[in-house]
Amino acid sequence: MKRYSPQRETILKIILDDGTHLSVDDIYNQARSKMPKISLGTVYRNLKTLEEHAEITQVQGPQQVAYFEPNRGPHHHFICRGCNSIRDIKDPEIKVCTGCISKKTPLKIEEVITTLYGTCEACS
């Protein structure tokens, strides 16, 4: 890990230690328990910087809420419409026909990120 300010290191550690998908509020509340004087603005600025340095990834969750996770490379997401949980899916069998799209358009596809919506086993 690069050397960052104490605030940025705390925020990154929260995200890395949790390993799931945390909202800004989740991160802010955990950071305040460690650094009571940290502001919400500081959390937002540091999340932006960590994302720019590819340390974390932002995921658009339910109700257009931004969630953050450690940058663990390409993977897909499943969002449960019942409980709003977000899960990673790293199954290589999930494919999108990028070749089909490239043949029909002049677009150059560089990355595919898929979000699947449905109901998890707990909500079924």
C-alpha positions in Angstrom: 0.0 0.0 0.0 1.2 3.5 -0.9 1.8 5.9 2.0 -1.3 8.1 2.3 -2.6 10.5 4.9 -4.0 9.0 8.1 -7.5 9.6 6.9 -7.0 8.0 3.5 -5.2 5.0 5.1 -8.1 4.6 7.6 -10.7 4.7 4.8 -8.8 2.2 2.6 -8.2 -0.1 5.5 -12.0 -0.1 6.3 -12.8 -1.1 2.7 -10.0 -3.7 2.5 -10.8 -5.3 5.9 -14.6 -5.4 5.1 -14.1 -6.9 1.7 -17.8 -6.4 0.7 -19.7 -3.4 -0.7 -19.8 -0.4 1.6 -21.9 2.7 1.1 -20.4 6.1 1.9 -22.4 6.2 5.1 -21.0 2.8 6.1 -17.5 4.0 5.5 -18.1 7.4 7.2 -19.6 5.8 10.3 -16.7 3.3 10.7 -14.1 6.0 10.0 -15.7 8.3 12.7 -15.4 5.5 15.3 -11.6 5.5 14.6 -11.2 9.2 13.9 -14.1 11.2 15.5 -13.2 14.5 13.8 -13.2 13.2 10.2 -15.8 14.9 8.0 -18.1 13.5 5.4 -16.4 15.7 2.8 -13.0 14.2 3.7 -14.5 10.7 3.2 -15.9 11.7 -0.3 -12.6 13.3 -1.4 -10.5 10.3 -0.3 -12.9 7.8 -1.9 -12.5 9.7 -5.2 -8.7 9.7 -4.9 -8.6 6.0 -4.0 -10.8 5.2 -7.0 -8.6 7.4 -9.3 -5.5 5.4 -8.1 -7.4 2.1 -8.7 -7.2 1.1 -5.1 -11.0 0.7 -4.9 -14.0 0.4 -7.3 -17.3 2.1 -7.2 -20.4 0.0 -7.8 -23.8 1.5 -8.5 -26.2 -0.3 -6.1 -29.9 -0.2 -5.4 -31.7 3.2 -5.6 -28.5 4.6 -7.4 -26.5 4.5 -4.1 -22.7 4.3 -4.7 -21.0 1.4 -3.0 -17.2 0.8 -2.7 -15.2 -2.4 -2.8 -11.6 -3.3 -3.0 -10.4 -3.4 -6.6 -10.2 -7.1 -7.2 -10.2 -7.2 -10.9 -13.0 -7.8 -13.4 -16.1 -9.4 -12.0 -19.9 -9.1 -12.2 -22.5 -8.3 -9.5 -25.8 -9.7 -8.4 -28.2 -7.3 -6.6 -31.1 -8.8 -4.7 -34.3 -6.8 -5.2 -35.6 -8.1 -1.8 -32.9 -7.2 0.6 -30.7 -4.9 -1.6 -27.6 -7.0 -0.9 -24.8 -6.9 -3.5 -22.7 -10.0 -4.2 -19.7 -10.5 -6.5 -19.9 -13.1 -9.2 -16.6 -14.3 -10.6 -18.0 -17.1 -12.8 -16.1 -17.1 -16.1 -19.2 -18.8 -17.7 -21.0 -15.4 -17.7 -20.4 -14.1 -21.2 -21.6 -11.2 -23.3 -21.4 -11.4 -27.0 -18.9 -8.6 -27.5 -17.9 -10.1 -30.9 -21.5 -9.8 -32.1 -21.7 -6.2 -31.0 -18.3 -5.3 -32.6 -19.4 -6.8 -35.9 -22.5 -4.6 -36.0 -21.1 -1.3 -34.8 -17.8 0.5 -35.0 -17.5 0.4 -31.2 -14.4 -1.0 -29.6 -15.4 -2.8 -26.4 -12.7 -2.7 -23.8 -14.5 -3.9 -20.7 -17.8 -5.6 -19.7 -19.3 -5.2 -16.3 -22.6 -6.9 -15.8 -25.1 -6.4 -13.0 -27.7 -9.1 -12.5 -30.9 -8.4 -10.6 -33.1 -10.9 -8.9 -33.8 -12.5 -5.5 -31.2 -14.1 -3.2 -31.8 -17.4 -1.5 -32.7 -15.7 1.8 -35.4 -13.6 0.2 -36.8 -16.4 -2.0 
